[in-house]
Amino acid sequence: MYVAPHRDRPFAIALDRVERWLEAERERIALWVPVALGIGIIAWYSLPDPARWAAWAGGCAILALAFLALPRGGRLRMMLVTGALLAAAGCVLIWGKALVWGEKPLARPVFIEVRGEVLSVEPQPAMERTRITVAPDPALGLPARIRVNVPEKDWRAEMGRGALLSFRARLMPPAPPAVPGAYDFAERAYFLGLGATGRALAPIEVLRPASQREGTMRLRLADHVRSRLEGGEGAIAAALATGDRGAISEEDADAMRRSGLAHLLSISGLHVSALIGAVVMLVYRLLALSPRLALGLPLMLIAASAGAVAGIGYTLLTGAEVPTIRSCIAALLVLGGLALGREPISLRLVAAGALVVLIFWPDALMGPSFQMSFAAVAVLIALAEAPWFRRLTGARDEGWGMKAGRALLALFLTGVAIELALMPIALHHFHQAGILGSLANLIAIPLTTFVVMPAEALALLADVVGLGAPFWWITGKALALLLLVAHRVADHPLATWALPVASGVPFALMMLGGLWLLIWRTRVRLVGLVPLCAGAAVLLTMPAPDVVVTGDGRHMAVRFADGRIALLRDGAGDYVRGIIGAAAGEGGGKEAGAAMGALSRAPEARCSRDMCAVRIAGSRRDWMILATHSDMTVPWQALVDACARADIVVSDRRLPPACSPRWLKLDRARLRQTGGVALYLEQESWSGVRRPGDRHPWVAP
């Protein structure tokens, strides 16, 4: 038992106040367990090498020992000791998974004849290809698993899972971020067990065809759905039923992202909970029709068990991806609470689900899927617990018009709250966030939950006896309306708000401040506004980079004083334009990419067939940038003189030591060390993709 210390010392008085506060918050302390574990995981990602990882774990253990000096029986002592140990455990946990589970990437690009067994198949009709994962022959010296794309024209049914294939391929190590802030596929591939990616070249020889049972239920179901609905409606219907998004066109996918409706395309809490809820209600109502069963059996327990079986089956059917598993775990916890007669929806449920995911998939913490899903659910529950929200939207005895109005108001307020909660996450990962998403979700979520998914489920059931056509018609019309809403919202000028790439510090401050606000209940929670507002202020005042260079040195974007952005190579594709636009704070959409002009046509630049020299006006001085854009040999003396006149030199080739600009040389040799680079000329600073001394296992030495 905690004994209050003497009140004649300032430290004792402060400690007594903290203990009284923690006593009032005693039910919320356990919610910090996954947060402390997550801090340890983040530390492993943030620190560069094993020596510092070990130092973090050891330092946390030492802190735990130091916190034991606090008075016995106090909640503060227990909280700090446990938190320090959990922070150490998080670092060790992700470090251990990286050592045991990950796949070392291919050392360098190779052109090789591959012979191996197909492990999985992922059709991508929208891209006119099929993606397969192959286990190559160990004698080839390749990673244990590689992923290659097979063009649609070369694909044959006998090349499915279990087939033994032989084909030529140019394999590449999984790509790191092309520019700072871009998607890190190398890290993701490492934990997926993929060591190389590439494209299979014809002819592809089938040494052993796939078994007759190769076609999984998921693929067959997706093909069946697309055969009943054509176009974008069929592609989205297949995604809702199976999680297979390969047939969704880039235009529809981009519209769903920009309108804030992309969460509907991934099997997540909405889909799993809708299915489980429907099964529980159906089983419960059917069993309650019998007075004997209603009086003699625990109907809720039986219905909850049926819902659990349906949820697990749906998770397995849709590929058992981590977001789906996470949603299924949360739904099972809710069912357990219902079956036991406990309050099923609470932040304890969210914390328990997060803890389970972090223990088994600690790498999921760094992805936007984990962060967005748990943030959205936590905000929903915290909002539902707020007294003012209950007073405003709670059911009461009144006319149907007022009830409908309160329901719409509740849906709108929750949409706004979720948009605000997800905005920092979207800005950190994608450098843009939706503004009109709450309005779009006001239509899309009820439409999907109460029309699309029930109609599609009935259509699939009716197809067993050949009577699904009417339900497919309803599903198609509802999905057409969903796509219409997505495209109309996405085309609005206020659909998205973009910011340039920023460090992880403001994001971390905003997340910690948000967690502090959500978890605590007393007035102390308002302290969370300090880091939240500080992080937002830093994020909003981050300058946009003046120059962005990709890691291969082939592409460079320059921002002029009037805001125009010009590309070194006008033929850069949509992908390059998208990642550069996102890093520069212009958004990653096609509109931003199309607005980028060619550097050769800019009045500030002088370009030959081999090189471009561009002058950027600054507030304190002008900057001269020299960039190569061909493979032609430049005369030695001309190159040396041009480098001497330039402040920055960019090239996709290795430049000689005699090429010495006044500030920075970013040639092939330097970019291999730094990766893609963002330059801030006013601050005379730059940031690169790679950190000095980074020894995470997916980083090539």
C-alpha positions in Angstrom: 0.0 0.0 0.0 1.2 3.5 -0.9 1.9 5.7 2.1 1.9 9.5 1.5 5.2 11.0 2.4 5.8 14.0 4.7 4.5 17.2 3.3 7.4 19.4 4.3 9.4 18.7 1.2 8.6 20.0 -2.3 9.4 16.7 -3.9 7.3 14.8 -1.5 4.4 17.1 -2.1 4.7 16.8 -5.8 4.9 13.1 -5.6 1.8 13.0 -3.4 -0.1 15.0 -6.0 1.0 12.8 -8.8 -0.1 9.7 -6.9 -3.5 11.2 -6.2 -3.9 12.0 -9.9 -2.9 8.5 -10.9 -5.4 7.1 -8.4 -8.1 9.0 -10.1 -6.9 7.7 -13.5 -6.2 4.1 -12.3 -8.5 2.5 -14.9 -6.6 4.2 -17.7 -3.0 3.4 -16.8 -3.1 0.0 -18.5 -3.9 1.8 -21.8 -0.2 2.9 -21.9 1.1 -0.6 -22.2 1.1 -0.8 -26.0 2.3 2.8 -26.2 5.4 1.9 -24.1 6.1 -1.2 -26.2 5.6 0.9 -29.4 8.2 3.5 -28.2 10.8 0.7 -28.0 9.9 -0.4 -31.5 10.2 3.2 -32.8 13.6 3.5 -31.1 14.9 0.5 -33.0 13.8 2.1 -36.3 15.2 5.5 -35.3 18.6 4.4 -34.0 21.1 3.4 -36.7 23.1 0.4 -35.5 23.2 -2.6 -33.1 25.4 -0.8 -30.6 22.8 1.9 -30.1 19.9 -0.7 -30.1 21.7 -2.5 -27.3 22.4 0.8 -25.5 18.7 1.7 -25.7 17.6 -1.7 -24.2 20.3 -1.5 -21.5 19.5 2.2 -20.7 15.8 1.4 -20.3 16.7 -1.5 -18.0 18.9 0.9 -15.9 16.1 3.4 -15.8 13.7 0.7 -14.5 16.2 -0.1 -11.7 16.5 3.6 -10.9 12.7 4.0 -10.7 12.6 1.3 -8.1 14.0 3.9 -5.7 10.6 5.6 -5.7 8.3 4.9 -2.7 6.9 1.3 -2.6 3.3 0.8 -3.4 2.9 3.9 -5.5 1.3 3.8 -8.9 4.0 6.1 -10.3 6.7 3.6 -9.4 4.8 0.7 -11.0 4.0 2.8 -14.1 7.6 4.0 -14.7 9.3 0.7 -14.0 6.9 -1.2 -16.3 7.1 1.4 -19.0 10.9 1.3 -19.1 10.9 -2.4 -19.3 8.3 -2.4 -22.0 10.3 0.2 -24.0 13.3 -2.1 -23.7 11.2 -5.2 -24.7 9.9 -3.4 -27.8 13.3 -2.7 -29.1 14.4 -6.3 -28.5 11.2 -7.7 -30.0 11.6 -6.0 -33.4 15.3 -6.6 -33.4 14.7 -10.3 -32.8 12.1 -10.5 -35.6 14.5 -8.7 -38.0 17.1 -11.3 -37.2 14.9 -14.4 -37.5 12.2 -13.5 -40.0 13.5 -11.0 -42.5 15.1 -11.9 -45.9 18.4 -10.3 -46.8 18.0 -8.3 -50.1 19.8 -9.1 -53.3 23.2 -7.4 -53.3 23.0 -6.0 -56.8 20.8 -6.2 -60.0 21.3 -9.4 -61.9 20.1 -10.8 -65.2 19.6 -14.5 -64.6 17.7 -17.6 -65.6 15.4 -18.4 -62.7 14.1 -21.8 -61.9 11.7 -22.1 -59.0 8.3 -23.0 -57.6 5.4 -20.5 -57.5 4.3 -19.8 -54.0 1.5 -17.3 -54.5 -0.4 -15.6 -57.3 -1.8 -12.1 -57.3 -3.7 -11.2 -60.5 -3.6 -7.4 -61.4 -5.9 -7.0 -64.4 -5.8 -3.2 -64.1 -2.1 -3.3 -64.8 -2.3 -6.1 -67.4 -0.1 -8.4 -65.4 0.0 -11.1 -62.8 2.3 -10.9 -59.8 3.8 -14.1 -58.5 6.0 -15.0 -55.6 8.6 -17.6 -56.4 11.0 -19.8 -54.3 14.0 -20.1 -56.6 16.4 -23.1 -56.7 18.9 -22.6 -53.9 21.7 -23.4 -56.3 21.1 -20.1 -58.0 22.3 -18.2 -54.9 19.2 -16.0 -54.9 17.1 -14.9 -51.9 14.7 -17.5 -50.6 11.7 -15.7 -52.1 11.5 -13.3 -55.0 8.5 -11.5 -56.6 8.2 -11.1 -60.3 5.6 -9.6 -62.7 4.3 -11.7 -65.6 2.7 -9.7 -68.5 -0.9 -10.7 -69.1 0.0 -11.9 -72.6 2.5 -14.4 -71.2 0.3 -15.8 -68.4 -1.2 -19.3 -68.6 -3.4 -21.1 -66.1 -0.9 -23.9 -65.6 1.6 -21.3 -64.1 -0.4 -20.9 -60.9 0.6 -21.8 -57.3 2.6 -25.0 -57.1 3.9 -24.8 -60.6 7.7 -25.1 -61.4 8.8 -22.4 -63.8 11.9 -21.5 -65.7 12.3 -18.0 -67.1 14.7 -15.2 -67.7 14.4 -12.2 -65.4 16.3 -9.0 -64.5 16.1 -9.0 -60.7 16.6 -5.9 -58.6 17.0 -5.4 -54.8 13.7 -4.1 -53.3 13.7 -0.4 -53.9 14.5 2.1 -51.1 12.7 5.4 -51.1 13.5 7.3 -54.3 13.4 10.7 -52.5 13.1 11.6 -48.8 9.7 10.8 -47.4 8.8 8.4 -50.2 7.5 4.8 -49.6 10.2 2.5 -48.3 9.5 -0.7 -50.2 12.9 -2.2 -49.1 11.9 -2.2 -45.4 8.5 -3.6 -46.2 9.9 -6.3 -48.5 12.4 -7.4 -45.8 9.7 -8.2 -43.3 7.6 -9.8 -46.1 10.5 -12.2 -46.8 11.1 -10.8 -50.3 14.7 -10.5 -51.3 14.3 -9.3 -54.9 11.8 -8.1 -57.4 11.7 -8.1 -61.2 9.9 -8.9 -64.4 9.7 -12.4 -66.0 10.6 -12.3 -69.7 9.1 -14.6 -72.4 9.4 -17.4 -73.1 8.3 -18.8 -69.7 8.7 -22.6 -69.5 6.4 -24.6 -67.3 8.5 -27.5 -66.0 5.6 -28.7 -63.7 2.1 -27.4 -64.1 0.1 -26.2 -61.2 -2.2 -28.7 -59.5 -5.8 -28.9 -60.5 -6.8 -27.4 -57.2 -4.5 -24.4 -57.5 -7.2 -21.8 -57.9 -7.8 -20.6 -54.4 -11.4 -19.8 -53.3 -10.4 -16.2 -53.0 -9.3 -15.9 -56.6 -12.3 -17.9 -57.9 -14.7 -15.7 -55.9 -13.0 -12.5 -57.2 -13.3 -13.8 -60.8 -16.9 -14.7 -60.2 -17.8 -11.2 -58.9 -16.0 -9.5 -61.8 -17.9 -11.8 -64.2 -21.3 -10.5 -62.8 -20.3 -6.8 -62.6 -18.2 -5.1 -65.2 -15.9 -2.1 -65.0 -15.0 -0.2 -61.9 -18.1 -1.5 -60.1 -17.0 -5.1 -60.5 -13.4 -4.3 -59.4 -14.6 -2.6 -56.2 -17.2 -5.4 -55.6 -14.4 -8.0 -55.8 -12.3 -5.9 -53.4 -15.1 -5.7 -50.9 -15.7 -9.5 -51.1 -12.2 -10.8 -51.2 -9.7 -7.9 -50.6 -8.4 -8.4 -54.2 -7.7 -4.8 -55.5 -5.8 -5.8 -58.6 -8.6 -5.0 -61.0 -9.2 -1.4 -59.7 -8.1 1.1 -62.2 -5.6 3.8 -61.2 -8.2 6.5 -61.9 -10.7 5.0 -59.5 -8.0 4.2 -56.9 -6.7 7.8 -57.0 -10.3 9.1 -56.7 -10.9 6.9 -53.7 -7.7 8.1 -52.1 -8.3 11.8 -52.7 -11.9 11.7 -51.5 -10.9 9.9 -48.3 -12.7 6.7 -49.2 -9.7 4.4 -49.8 -10.4 2.7 -46.5 -13.4 1.1 -48.1 -11.2 -0.8 -50.5 -9.2 -2.7 -47.9 -10.7 -5.4 -45.8 -10.7 -3.7 -42.4 -12.9 -3.1 -39.4 -15.9 -1.9 -41.4 -16.1 -5.0 -43.5 -15.3 -7.5 -40.7 -17.6 -5.9 -38.2 -20.4 -5.7 -40.7 -20.2 -9.4 -41.5 -19.8 -10.5 -37.9 -22.7 -8.2 -36.8 -25.0 -9.5 -39.5 -24.2 -13.1 -38.6 -24.7 -12.5 -34.9 -28.0 -10.7 -35.4 -29.2 -13.4 -37.8 -28.3 -16.4 -35.6 -29.6 -14.7 -32.5 -33.0 -13.8 -34.1 -33.5 -17.2 -35.7 -32.7 -19.0 -32.4 -35.0 -16.7 -30.5 -37.9 -17.7 -32.6 -38.0 -20.9 -30.5 -39.3 -20.3 -26.9 -37.6 -23.5 -25.8 -34.2 -22.5 -27.2 -34.6 -18.9 -25.9 -35.3 -20.1 -22.4 -32.9 -23.0 -22.2 -29.7 -21.9 -24.1 -27.4 -18.9 -23.9 -28.3 -17.4 -27.2 -25.9 -14.5 -27.1 -23.0 -16.9 -26.5 -24.0 -19.1 -29.4 -24.6 -16.1 -31.7 -21.2 -14.7 -30.7 -19.5 -18.0 -31.4 -21.2 -18.1 -34.9 -20.0 -14.5 -35.5 -16.5 -15.5 -34.4 -16.4 -18.4 -36.8 -17.7 -16.2 -39.7 -15.1 -13.5 -38.9 -12.2 -16.0 -38.8 -13.4 -17.6 -42.1 -13.7 -14.2 -43.8 -10.2 -13.3 -42.6 -8.8 -16.5 -44.1 -10.8 -16.1 -47.3 -9.5 -12.5 -47.9 -5.8 -13.5 -47.6 -5.3 -13.0 -43.8 -3.4 -9.7 -44.3 -2.3 -8.0 -41.2 -5.0 -5.2 -41.3 -7.7 -7.9 -41.6 -6.2 -10.0 -38.8 -6.0 -6.9 -36.7 -9.7 -6.1 -37.3 -10.7 -9.8 -36.7 -8.8 -9.7 -33.3 -10.7 -6.6 -32.3 -14.0 -8.1 -33.4 -13.3 -11.3 -31.4 -12.5 -9.2 -28.3 -15.9 -7.4 -28.7 -17.7 -10.8 -29.1 -15.9 -12.1 -26.0 -17.1 -9.0 -24.1 -20.7 -9.6 -25.3 -20.6 -13.3 -24.4 -19.4 -12.5 -20.9 -21.8 -9.7 -20.4 -19.1 -7.0 -20.1 -18.8 -3.7 -21.8 -17.5 -4.7 -25.2 -16.5 -1.3 -26.7 -13.8 0.5 -24.8 -10.3 1.8 -25.1 -9.2 -1.3 -23.3 -10.3 -3.3 -26.3 -8.2 -1.0 -28.6 -5.2 -1.4 -26.3 -5.5 -5.2 -26.1 -5.8 -5.4 -29.9 -2.8 -3.1 -30.4 -0.8 -5.1 -27.9 -1.5 -8.4 -29.7 -0.6 -7.0 -33.1 2.6 -5.4 -31.8 3.7 -8.7 -30.2 3.3 -10.7 -33.4 3.8 -8.0 -36.0 5.9 -5.3 -34.4 6.9 -4.0 -37.9 3.3 -3.1 -38.6 3.6 -0.1 -36.2 5.5 2.0 -38.7 3.0 1.5 -41.5 0.0 3.9 -42.1 -2.5 1.0 -42.0 -1.8 0.3 -38.3 -1.6 3.9 -37.3 -4.8 5.0 -39.1 -7.0 2.1 -38.1 -6.2 2.2 -34.4 -6.3 6.0 -34.4 -9.7 6.0 -36.0 -11.1 3.4 -33.6 -9.6 5.2 -30.6 -11.1 8.5 -31.6 -14.5 6.9 -32.2 -14.6 5.4 -28.8 -13.3 8.5 -27.0 -15.9 10.5 -28.8 -18.6 8.1 -27.9 -17.5 8.3 -24.2 -17.7 12.1 -24.2 -20.7 13.3 -22.2 -21.4 16.2 -24.6 -21.5 13.8 -27.5 -23.9 11.5 -25.7 -26.2 14.4 -24.8 -26.2 15.7 -28.4 -26.6 12.4 -30.3 -28.1 10.0 -27.8 -31.4 8.3 -28.6 -34.5 9.7 -27.0 -38.3 9.7 -27.3 -38.9 12.1 -30.3 -40.1 12.1 -33.8 -38.4 10.2 -36.6 -37.2 13.4 -38.2 -35.2 14.4 -35.1 -33.9 10.9 -34.7 -32.7 10.8 -38.3 -31.1 14.3 -37.8 -29.3 13.2 -34.7 -28.0 10.1 -36.5 -26.7 12.2 -39.4 -25.1 14.6 -37.0 -23.4 11.8 -35.1 -22.1 10.4 -38.4 -20.9 13.8 -39.5 -19.2 14.6 -36.2 -17.4 11.2 -36.1 -16.3 11.8 -39.7 -14.8 15.2 -38.8 -13.1 13.7 -35.7 -11.6 10.9 -37.7 -10.4 13.3 -40.4 -8.7 15.4 -37.9 -7.1 12.4 -36.2 -5.9 10.9 -39.4 -4.6 14.1 -40.9 -1.2 14.1 -39.2 -0.7 10.4 -40.2 -1.7 11.1 -43.8 0.6 14.2 -44.0 3.5 12.2 -42.5 3.3 9.2 -44.8 1.7 10.6 -48.0 2.4 14.4 -47.6 -1.2 15.2 -48.3 -4.5 14.7 -46.4 -8.2 14.8 -47.3 -10.3 17.8 -46.3 -13.7 16.8 -47.7 -13.4 13.1 -46.6 -15.9 13.5 -43.8 -18.6 14.7 -46.2 -17.8 11.9 -48.6 -17.9 9.3 -45.8 -21.3 10.7 -44.7 -22.7 9.1 -47.9 -20.2 6.3 -48.6 -20.2 4.5 -45.2 -24.0 4.1 -44.9 -24.2 3.2 -48.6 -21.5 0.6 -48.3 -22.6 -0.8 -44.9 -26.4 -1.0 -45.5 -26.7 -1.3 -49.3 -23.6 -2.6 -51.1 -22.4 -5.3 -48.7 -25.8 -6.8 -47.9 -26.8 -6.7 -51.6 -23.5 -8.3 -52.6 -23.9 -11.0 -49.9 -27.4 -11.8 -51.0 -26.3 -11.9 -54.7 -23.6 -14.4 -53.9 -26.0 -16.6 -51.9 -28.7 -16.3 -54.7 -26.1 -17.3 -57.3 -26.1 -20.8 -55.8 -29.5 -21.3 -57.4 -29.0 -18.9 -60.3 -31.2 -16.0 -58.9 -28.6 -13.4 -58.1 -29.2 -11.0 -61.0 -31.5 -8.6 -59.2 -29.2 -8.3 -56.3 -26.2 -7.8 -58.6 -28.1 -4.9 -60.3 -28.7 -3.3 -56.9 -25.0 -3.8 -56.0 -23.9 -2.3 -59.3 -26.1 0.8 -59.0 -24.9 1.4 -55.5 -21.3 1.1 -56.4 -21.8 3.4 -59.4 -23.1 6.0 -56.9 -20.1 5.4 -54.6 -17.7 6.0 -57.5 -19.6 9.1 -58.5 -19.2 10.5 -55.0 -15.5 9.6 -55.0 -14.8 11.3 -58.3 -16.8 14.4 -57.6 -15.2 14.9 -54.3 -11.7 14.1 -55.6 -12.1 16.6 -58.5 -12.9 19.5 -56.0 -10.0 21.9 -55.5 -10.3 21.5 -51.7 -10.2 17.7 -51.8 -6.7 17.4 -50.5 -4.2 19.6 -48.6 -0.5 19.0 -49.3 2.6 19.7 -47.3 6.2 19.1 -48.2 8.3 16.2 -46.7 9.1 16.8 -43.0 11.1 15.0 -40.3 9.4 12.6 -37.9 9.8 14.9 -35.0 6.6 17.0 -35.5 4.7 13.8 -36.3 5.9 12.1 -33.0 4.9 15.2 -31.0 1.4 15.2 -32.5 0.9 11.5 -31.9 2.1 11.7 -28.3 -0.1 14.7 -27.6 -3.0 13.0 -29.2 -2.6 9.9 -27.1 -2.3 12.0 -24.0 -5.6 13.7 -24.8 -7.4 10.4 -25.7 -6.2 8.2 -22.8 -6.5 10.4 -19.7 -9.9 11.6 -18.5 -9.0 14.3 -15.9 -8.1 17.9 -16.8 -4.4 16.8 -16.9 -5.2 15.5 -20.4 -5.2 19.1 -21.6 -1.4 19.1 -21.3 -1.4 17.0 -24.4 -2.4 20.1 -26.4 1.1 21.5 -25.9 3.0 18.8 -27.9 0.1 18.5 -30.3 0.1 22.2 -31.1 3.9 22.4 -31.2 4.1 19.5 -33.6 1.4 21.1 -35.8 3.2 24.4 -35.8 6.5 22.8 -36.8 4.7 20.8 -39.5 2.9 23.9 -41.0 6.1 26.0 -41.1 8.3 23.4 -42.7 9.9 24.8 -45.8 9.4 23.1 -49.2 12.6 21.8 -50.7 14.0 23.9 -53.5 15.6 21.0 -55.3 14.7 17.3 -55.2 17.0 14.6 -56.6 16.1 10.9 -57.0 18.5 8.3 -55.7 19.7 7.2 -59.1 20.5 10.8 -60.1 18.4 10.6 -63.3 15.6 12.9 -62.2 15.8 16.4 -60.6 13.1 18.9 -59.8 13.8 22.5 -59.3 11.4 25.0 -57.6 11.8 28.6 -58.8 11.0 31.7 -56.8 7.5 32.1 -58.3 6.6 28.5 -57.3 7.0 26.8 -60.7 8.6 23.4 -60.6 10.6 22.1 -63.6 12.0 18.6 -64.2 15.3 17.8 -65.7 13.8 15.1 -67.9 10.5 16.0 -69.4 9.8 12.4 -70.2 9.6 11.4 -66.5 6.6 9.1 -65.9 3.7 9.5 -63.6 5.4 7.6 -60.8 8.4 9.9 -60.7 6.3 13.0 -61.0 4.1 11.8 -58.2 6.8 11.1 -55.7 8.6 14.3 -56.5 5.4 16.3 -56.3 4.6 14.7 -52.9 8.1 15.5 -51.5 7.8 19.1 -52.8 4.5 19.7 -51.1 2.5 19.8 -54.4 0.6 16.5 -53.8 1.2 13.2 -55.5 -1.8 13.4 -57.9 -1.7 13.6 -61.7 -2.6 17.3 -61.6 0.6 18.2 -59.7 2.7 16.0 -62.0 1.2 17.5 -65.1 1.9 21.0 -63.8 5.6 20.3 -63.8 7.4 21.7 -66.8 10.6 20.9 -68.5 13.8 22.5 -67.3 15.0 22.9 -70.8 12.1 25.3 -71.5 12.6 27.4 -68.3 14.0 30.9 -69.0 16.3 30.5 -65.9 18.0 27.5 -67.5 20.5 26.9 -70.4 20.5 23.4 -71.7 22.5 21.5 -74.3 22.0 17.9 -75.3 24.3 16.8 -72.5 23.9 19.2 -69.6 21.6 21.8 -68.0 22.7 24.9 -66.1 20.0 26.6 -64.1 20.1 29.7 -61.9 17.8 29.9 -58.9 17.2 33.3 -57.3 17.4 33.4 -53.5 16.8 36.1 -50.9 20.5 36.3 -50.0 22.2 35.0 -53.1 21.7 33.2 -56.4 22.4 29.5 -56.8 23.9 27.9 -59.9 23.0 24.2 -60.4 24.6 22.0 -63.1 23.0 18.7 -64.1 23.8 16.0 -66.7 21.0 14.4 -68.6 22.7 12.2 -71.2 25.3 9.5 -71.4 27.5 11.4 -73.8 31.1 12.1 -72.9 31.7 15.7 -72.0 35.2 17.2 -72.7 37.3 17.1 -69.6 38.3 20.7 -69.3 34.7 21.9 -70.2 33.3 19.7 -67.4 35.9 20.9 -64.8 35.3 24.5 -65.7 31.5 24.1 -65.5 31.7 22.4 -62.1 33.9 25.2 -60.8 31.2 27.7 -61.7 28.4 25.7 -60.2 27.3 25.6 -56.5 25.6 22.2 -57.0 26.3 19.4 -59.5 23.9 16.6 -60.1 24.6 13.5 -62.3 23.5 9.9 -62.7 27.1 9.0 -63.6 30.3 9.0 -61.5 32.1 12.3 -62.0 35.9 12.7 -61.7 37.4 14.2 -58.5 38.5 17.3 -60.5 34.8 18.2 -60.8 34.5 20.2 -57.7 31.5 22.5 -57.2 31.4 25.2 -54.6 28.9 23.4 -52.2 27.6 20.0 -53.1 28.4 17.3 -55.7 25.6 14.7 -56.1 27.0 12.2 -58.6 26.4 8.4 -58.7 29.1 7.7 -56.1 27.7 10.3 -53.6 24.1 9.3 -54.2 24.9 5.7 -53.4 25.8 6.9 -49.9 22.9 9.4 -49.5 20.1 8.0 -51.6 17.6 10.6 -52.9 18.2 14.1 -51.6 16.1 17.2 -50.8 17.9 20.5 -50.8 16.9 23.7 -48.9 18.9 26.5 -50.4 17.8 29.3 -48.1 18.9 27.3 -45.1 21.9 25.9 -47.0 21.0 22.4 -45.8 20.0 19.1 -47.3 18.5 15.8 -46.2 19.0 12.4 -47.7 17.2 9.1 -47.7 20.1 7.2 -46.1 21.5 8.1 -42.7 25.2 7.8 -42.1 26.0 4.5 -40.5 22.5 3.0 -41.0 22.9 -0.7 -40.4 19.2 -1.8 -40.6 19.2 -5.2 -42.4 17.3 -4.0 -45.5 19.8 -1.2 -46.2 22.4 -2.2 -48.8 26.0 -1.6 -47.5 
